[in-house]
């Protein structure tokens, strides 16, 4: 399968932010997306869009050269959504999961694409009441798309740990920092990217899936990190949804800086630092289970494991010149503060109960910062 890759401006950035809708009286998820989208003039290829379930929406930025511009774009659309949702008695939460609502109670949108998802995935498809944060980074040539995809997967623990926001599932503390991660990987084309060396190998993979009826278009490959040929980007889909704009900017900056770092390394000598896929998988599980308290496996055989916070601090220092060049130093620095003071899953647990966590999420979502 030949896949056209539309090159885009190098390290440009775009954000997709999924938000859940809750009834402000009961606190339960509410299927208000149809009314909310009508009130916001939302729709396909517009900044405010529907998702699979009627209890969530997605806010999508345009393409920007800096993280600050992308976050400001999202914040502008959030203002439109907020004005409409207030009139409907609907609250917004940026979180990987709702703390106590039942996923299988949530109605979905109808349509050919969604009907296939529902039929193909059965029970697991009915559990997809989950929200994520997706960050697109521009790639100027398809030959870089696979190295950057593989390179970002190498940094999975940092990109997930800072965003973990789904400790609760249907009223129970799961023990995981990101229950969303464990759910999302169950669908057949989801999960970690397969190890590949070049664009031709990705095309061959897509052709196999197409021939077997697993996909009808490349966009149905839903890896945690994936090439997005239509946009000329690599898309980081690792992160849970997060409540505040500072967290949103932090994740976008870290993704942008890691992608540019891999791009520069690859340009230098056509290599990039990677981990065997079995260790990438273990790192993913550790970050989902323990969040910022995880220990990260590294390629350095002299010290195979480092505490996530320590490894993050080292990478933030290493990425400082990149962040300076990309004008996202302030957003990147917030990662250190977030690691020290607590990602959303920590704050939710500290609130004391699923009900208290929900109230916290409603209060935090859309704020400039959680602190």
Secondary structure, 3 states (H helix, E strand, C coil): CCCCCCCCCCCCEEEEEEEEEEECCCCCECCCHHHHHHHHCCCCCCCEEECCECCEEEEECCCECCHHHHHHHHHHHHHHHHHHHHHHCEEEECCCECCCCCHHHCCECCCHHHHHHHHHHHHHHCCCCECEEEEEEECCCCHHHHHHHHHHHHCHHHHHHCCCCECEECCEECCCCEHHHHHHCCCCCEECCCCCCCHHHHHHHHHHHHHCCCCCCHHHCEECEEEECCCCEEEEEEEECCCCHHHHHHHHHHHHHHHHHHHHHHHHHCCCCCCCHHHHHHHHHHHHHHHHHCEEECCCCCCCEEEHHHHHHHHHHHCHHHHHHHCCHHHHHHHHHHHHHCCHHHHHHHHCCHHHHHHHHHHHCCCCCCC
